[in-house]
Amino acid sequence: MTDMKKTLTLGQVVLFGLAYMTPIIVLGTFGVLAVTTEGAVSGAYVAALVAMLFTAHSYGRMASAFPVAGSAYTYVRKSIDARLGFMAGWAILLDYLFLPMVIWLIGAAYLHSAFPAIPVAVWLLAFIAVTTLINVIGLKLASAVNSVMMLVQILVLTAFVGLAMHYVLGDPAQPFWSLTPFLGANEGFPLPQLMAGAAVACYSFLGFDAVTTLTEETHEPKRTLPRAILLITLCGGLIFIVVSYFVQLAAPGHDFANPDAAAYEIARNIGGDIFVSLFLIGLVVGQFASGIAAQASGSRLLYAMGRDEVLPKRLLGQLGRFGTPVGGLLLSAAVALLALTLDVLSAASFINFGAFLAFALVNTSVIAHYYLRERRRGGLDTLWFLVCPLIGLGAILWLMASLDAKAIVLGGAWLACGALWLTWLTRGFQRPTPELSIEN
């Protein structure tokens, strides 16, 4: 087996990361953020960006220290403790397993807004069935449309912002520059609402660390990947802030008929029937393609863990007729049925619980590896390896505490299940902690 060629430059890695983040999600979650923040969506994205930048700094430092696949799981396992690393991997599994559910729920909410006679449940079941069938057969379709879908997202976002700007300029009573999208429609500084919104807005940033999987194909990965992770986070955050700013100006406040699909209502107001149809096609097809990739990734993680007997091998560690992990795909589809009882806010918050736990542990890993183990405490080292990760850790914990109450309960239950499963696997911690096969 030959080594992979190191062909990727910094710019190429950044583009990959931005594509993985799915920029159009800023429109998909706009309504629930507007309601949560009372009309301060841009402010929520600013708060989320600040927290994510400190965490991205920590990811970059750990990617430089351990340039291998596994991300948060590997960093925590190697720098702190194998058992805590297992729990980090368990948190990552939450994201992989439940992310398709949120993607399909958002798509179903928008289709229901366009065709209200058809219940959300019907659209959701259609998403689950079609996507699962495609993934059981193979991923050729997803590979074929990936680059096209990124282009569609950029075009839709550009058109949406352009029409929103035109709409605002056409209203003499609406100022073009305003602090309202940052501070909310009501007087005062709604900090609790902003932080609750930021906790949901972080959903848009999920995937910024995915470029750590490109280590073997990147020029000077120890130098390139930390820079790429920070640039991806910064560029993605700026996109989210700019788009949400102009959309919030075009639709001030937070009074929507259906917050889960508010961008559909806004698209009709600023662009008419033709544009709203184009917007719906772009968003739904983007969610469909994103759902294919998310379910495929999650099923392969489940397969790797089943193969290594960390999870039941008979159920998850076998490949089907087409060489795909059918057990993991079907489990992902079954889990997605929980969306029938959840709204977008609760579902996205639940996903963020697992992400926040992993983020918190990565910030802690920087302190453990650099500041405590390597004793790098002189000059700027204290700033980079203690102060910055502590700020990142504090921001993440604050965001976690601001999550939807249902998400915290469900997330806590997920952690408890992970702890019980680890106890059983190690026979009460009498055996070594099993190693997860996490290849992102």
N, C-alpha and C positions, 0 to 999 in steps of 0.2 A: 504493500500500500504506500503510495507516494504522498508527500505532504501537500497541503493546499497551497496554491500560489498566492502570494501576498500582492494583490492587485488593487485593493480598495484604497482610495485617498480619503482625506478628511471630508471633502465635500460629498463624496458618494455615500459615506457612512451617515452623514447628517441627513441626506435625502432619504435613505433607507429608514432611519429612525422616525422622521416626520411622516412618512407613508404608513408606518406601523401604528402611529398614534391616531390616524384617521381624523384629520382636521375638521371635517364636516360635523363631527360630533358636537361642536359648539352650538350648532343650530338644533341638533336633536335634543339637547338638554336645556335649551334656553328657557323654556316656559317654567320648568320646575325650579330653576335657579332664580328666575324673576320673582316667583311666589315666595320662595324661601328667604330671599334677601330684601323683599319689598321694593323691587325695582332697582337694585344695585348690582347687576350681574357683573359689570366690568370691575367693580370693587372687589367682588368675590374672586375673580380671576387674578387680580393683582395680589391679593393675600395668598392665594394658592401658589402663584408663581414664586413669591418670596420663599415660602416653605419648600417648594420643590427645588429651587436653586441650591439651597443648603444641602438638601438630600442628594441632589445630583452631584454636588461636590464630593460627598462621601462615597457615592457609587464610583465616581471617577478614581478616587484614591484607592479603593479596594480593587477595582479592575486593574489598576497598575500593579498592585501587590500580588494579586492572584488572577492572571490573565487566562482563565479557563471558563468553560460553561458552568452554569449553575447559579450565577448571580447571588442573590441574598443568601440562599441556602449554603453555597460554598463559602462565602465570606464569613458567615456566622460560625459555621462548623470549624473552619480552619483557624479563626482568630479568637473564638471564645470557648465553645463547648459543643460536642457532638449532639447532645440532647437538645440544647437550645437551637442548634442547626436544624434538627429534625422538625422542631416546631416552626422554624422559618420556612422550611419546605412545605409543611402542612398549610401555612398561610398562603404560600404561592399556589398550592393545589386548589385552595378556595377560589382564587382568581381564575385559574384555568378552567375549573369545573363550572363556575357560575357565570363567567363572562358571556358565553353565548346566550344565556337566558336574558341578560339585560339588552344585548344587541337586538335580539328578536322581539323583545317587548317594545322597544322604541320603534322599530319598523312597523309592528302591528298597530301601535297607537296612531301613527301617521296615516296608515291605510284606513283605519277606522274613521279618522276625521274626513278623509276623502269619500269614503263609502259608509256612512253612518248606519245604513240598514244592515250591514254585516258586522256581527259582534267582534270585539277584539280577540276573543278566544278562537274564533275561526281562523283569523289571520295568523295568530300565534301558532296554532297547530299546523297550519300550512307551511310556515317558516320552518318549524321543527322537522316535519316530514320530508320536505323537499331537500333541505340542507343535509339531513342525515343520510338520505338516499344517495346524494351526490358524493358525500364523503365515504360511504361504504364502497361505492364503485371505484373512486379514486379522486385525485386532486388536479387532473388536467384542466378542468374548467376554471378552477380558482387561479391556476398559474397563468392561464390565457388572458384573464380579465384584470389581473392585479394592476398592471401599469395603466391600463385604460381607466380603471376606477379612480386612480389617483388624479388623473387629468380631469375626470368628470367632477370630482370633489373641488378642485381648484377653480374650475370654471363656474360651478354653482356658487361657491363662496364669493368669488369676484363679482358675479352678477348680482348676488344678494346684497352685498355691500354697496355696489354702484346704485342699485335701485333704492336702497335705504337712504343714501346720501341725496339722491334726486328728490325723494319724497320729503326729506327734511328741508331742503332748500326751497321747495315749493310751498312751504308753510311759513309765512312771515312771523307767526307767533312762536315758532320753535327755534331757539338759538342753535347755531351749528356747533358751538363749543359750550359744554356744560359739565358741571360736576355731578349732576343728577345720576348718570349711570354708575358713578363710583360711590356716591353717598346715599342713594335711594330717593324715592319720590317724597317721602316725609321729611320734615325738618329734623335736624340732629344727625348724629353719627351712630347708626344702628350696629354696633360692634357684635352683639350676639348673633344677629341675623346674618351679618357679613361672614362671620366665622362658620356658621352653619352652612351658608352657601359655599364658602371656600372648601368645606369638607366634601361637598358634592362635586364642586368644580374640579377637584383633583382627579376625578374619574377621567376627565379629558386628557390627563397627562400620562395615564397608564400606558406602559410600553416604551417610555423614554430610555429605559435601561436595556432594551432588547438588543441593542447593538453590541453588547458584551459577547453575544454568540458569534460575532464576526472576527474574533481575535485572530484566528489562524489565517484569515484572508486579508488582513489590514496591514498596511505599511506602518512600521514602528508602533505597534499596538499600545505599548505602555505609555507612549506620548500622545498618540492620536485619539484613543478611546476616551480618556478623561476629558479632553477638549470637545470631542464630539458629543458626549453626554450633556455637558453644560450648554453647548450651542443648540442642541435639539430641544432641551427644556426651555431655553430663552426664546428661540424662534417660535416654538409652539405656543408658549405663553403670550408672546406679542400678537400672534395671529388671533388667539382667543380673545384678547383684550380689545383689539381693533374691531374685529367683527362684532363682538357683543356691544361695544360702544355705539356703533352706528345703528345696529338693530334696536338697541334700547332707546335711542333717540327717536327712531321711527315708530316705536311702540312703547311710549313711556308708561310707567306704572307696572302693575302685575295682575291686571284683570283680564283673564283669558277664559274663553268658553271651555277649553280643554288644555290645561297647562302641560300635559304630557306631549301635546302636539301643537304647541303655540306657534312655532315657526311656520306651520301650514297656514294659519290664520293671518300671520304677518305677511307672508309671501303673497297672499291674495290681495291684501290692502295696498302693497307697494308695487305689485307687478301685474295684477289682473289674473284672469283665468288661464291664459296661455302660460305665463311664467309659473303659476302655482303648479301646473301640471308638470312642467319641466323640473321644478324643484322637487316635487314628490318622486318623480322617476329617479332623479339623481340620488336623493337621500335613501330611498328604499333599496335601490340596486346596490348602493354603497353599503348599507347595513347587511344586505344579503351576502355580498362578497366577504365582508368583514366577519359575518357569522360562520361562513365556511372555514375561513382561516382559523378563527378562535376555537371552533369545535374540533378541527383537525389537530391543532396544537395540543389541546387538552386531552384528547383521546390518546395521543402518542405518549404524553407524560404518564397517563394511567397505565398504558401498556408497558412502559419501561418499569414502572413500579410493581406491576403485576408479575412481570418476567423475573424481577429480582426478589419476588415473594415478600415485598413490603406490603402489598395489597393482595387479595385473593388471586392466585395465579390462574385457577381454572376459569374464573369469570373474566379477568382483565388481561391476563398474560398470554393470550392466544390470538393469532391472526386468522382472519376469515378467508373465504374463497378468493377474494380479490387482493389478498395480501394487505388488508387494512385492519386496524384494531376495532373490530365490530363491537366487542364488549364495552370498550370505553365510549364509543360513539352512542351506543344505546343508553348507557348510563347518563351521558351528557344530555341526551334527549329527554330522559325521564326526569332529571333534575330540573330541566327547563319548564316542566309542567308546573313548578311552583309559581311561575310567573302569572298563572291564572288567579292567584290570590294576592299578588303584589302590584304596586304601582311603580312607575319609573324611579321616583325618589327613593323609596325603600330598597328597591333592587340595586340601584347604583350605590347607595350608602353601604349596603351589605358587602358588595364587591370591594369598596374602599376600605372596609374594616381589615380585610386580609392584606391589602396593599400597605396600609398604614403600619400594621404590625411588622411587615417585612422592612419598610422604610426605617422604622424606629430601631430595629435590630442592626441595620446596616450602619446607621449613624453611630450606634454603640460599638460596632466592630472597628470603626476607625480609631476610636479612643483606645480600645483594647489592643489593637495590633501595633499602631504607631506610637501612641503616647505611653502606654503601660509596658508592652512587651519590648519594643525597640528603643524605648526611653528617648524618643525624639522630642526634646522639650526646650531646645535653645532657639533664640531668635524668633523667626516667624513660625517655627514648628508648633509652638503652643497655640498660635492662632489657627493654623490649618488643622491640627490634629486633636485639639481639645475644644477651643471656643466655637469654631464653626460647626462641628458635629453636635455639640451641646445645644446650640441654637436650633439646628435642624431637628434634633430629638424633641426639644421643647415645643417647637411649632407643630410637629407631627402629633404629639400627644394631645395638644390643644385641639387640633383638628379632629382627632379621634373622639375626644370628649364631646365635640359639637355634632357628631353624627346623629342621624335619626334613631330614636330610642329602640325601635324594632330592630334596626341593624345591629345595635350594640348587643341586644339580647341574642339574636341569631349568631352573631360573630362569637360571643362568649360561649355559646353552645358548641360551635364548631371547634373552638380551642379545647374545650373540655373533652370532646370526642377524640381529638388528636392526642391529648395527654393520656387518655384511657387506652388508646390504641398503642401508643408507645410503651406504656406500662405492660401491656399484654405481650408485645413483640419481644421485649427484653426480659420477660418473666419477672416482673417486679424489679427491673434494673439490675438483674443478676447476669445478663448477657450484654455483649457490646451493642451499642446503638446501631441499627441497620443503616446502610448508606443508600440514599435515594438516587435514582438515575434521573436527574433533572437536566434536560438539555434545552430548556426554553424553546 
